[in-house]
Every structure is written in C-alpha cells, then in structure tokens.
Amino acid sequence: MLKKSGIALSLLLLSGISVSAAASDVYTWTDEQGNRIYSDQPNPKSTKVEVGPTNSIEPPKPIPAFESRNNDNSNASTSAASSAGYRSLTITSPANDTAVRANDGNITLTVSIDPPLRAGSLLRAQVDGNLNEQAIPGSGQPTATLTLPNLDRGSHEVSAVIMDTKGQVLLSSEPVTIHVQRTSLNQPGRVGNPNQAPMAPAAPTAPNVPKPPAKPGSN
C-alpha cells in the first residue's frame, strides 16, 4: 500500500517539477520504507533524472469578430429581398426624367416584378420619400399599376417598394424623376372647377358691323 502511495505521490511531484525542469535538476532515491522520492535537491543516495523537454501548447487563435451592426443595417434590405426571393422591381412607365401632363395631378405608374408579386406581399409607391396610401396585395401578378393622386406641379422622385404584412421593406426599385405639368390655379379663365383648362376669351366684335338678327324665341 505504501509503494502504491509512493508511486502516486511520485507522479504528482514529477508533474509539478516538470514545469520548472528547465530551471533546476531533478533527483530521485528510495527511502528506508521503500518509497520513491523525487526532489530538486540532491541526496547521498539520489540519482539524477534525465527530464525531456516540456510540452508546450499554443493558445487558441481568437475568433474573428462579426461584421459591425452598421454593415448589417446597410445590407438589411438586400438580405430581406434575398430571403423573400424577389430579384427585380422596375418602374417601366413613365420613364425617368419624363414630363407628364396631368391637369388633375393624377399619375399612373406601371411596375414590373420578378418573380411575380406573391401572396403576403404588398406593392406601394413612394413619392419624395413618403409612402403612398394605395397598397396592392400580391396575387401572382408580374406587372401592376399604381396611382399617384393629386401631385403638385414640378419635379418628383418616385419609386416602388415591396413590403411584407408587417411593413418591412423587402425590395425597392430604382427611383425615377417625373416632371408634372398641370394648369396653375392662378391662370386666368378658370371657371369653377380648378382642374378645368382655361377658356379662350370671346372674339372681338368689329366696329360698325350690325349684330345678326336674333333667332325667334330667343331672349
């Protein structure tokens, strides 16, 4: 039993001494009870132990950091579009930098979707950074039309967006600029309806020319 204890103790001592083996020598001997002793101090009965090189373990390499939150936010729209499976969203009419005559201010957009707009998605228009109220639900249509109501005269930046039912933007089209031409409210000759084109003034009457006779029954 003492020998087994001595062996276990010897192994523990050896493992502890091996750490500093490069700095000191190791000696061993057997005492009167037959126990094997290890020490860094010599004994008249000891012999020097040849200790091999100590094992070294390289520390683990650091794990690369994830991309910054800013990069994740800038690519959020692209990632959402990829997960939704939409490849392209394009305004096909009117073309970019087009002048559109609309006295009532109502403009119609034609939009192409690839793949077709699926159920659970909504198609909306965005004018000068503001979402239009009209939302077209997906039903497998590859094209759709959106109405932009009562646009003011002048230039507007317009785009189309695909959204999910939670309001998250899945894909946005490239914006187009349209120039709305409509009759000014301040233009003379408007009669009642502000969307009505101005009426031409009556032709002047030539001097010293008698008026035609009145028709029977007219006042």
Secondary structure, DSSP 8 states (H G I E B T S, - for coil): -HHHHHHHHHHHHHHHHGGGTTTS-EEEEE-TTS-EEEESS--TT-EEE-------------------HHHHHHTHHHHHHHHHT--EEEEEES-TTEEEE-TT--EEEEEEEEEEE-TTEEEEEEETTEEEEEEEE-SSEEEEEEEE-S--SEEEEEEEEEEETTS-EEEE---EEEEEE---TTSTT--S-TTS----------TT-------TT--
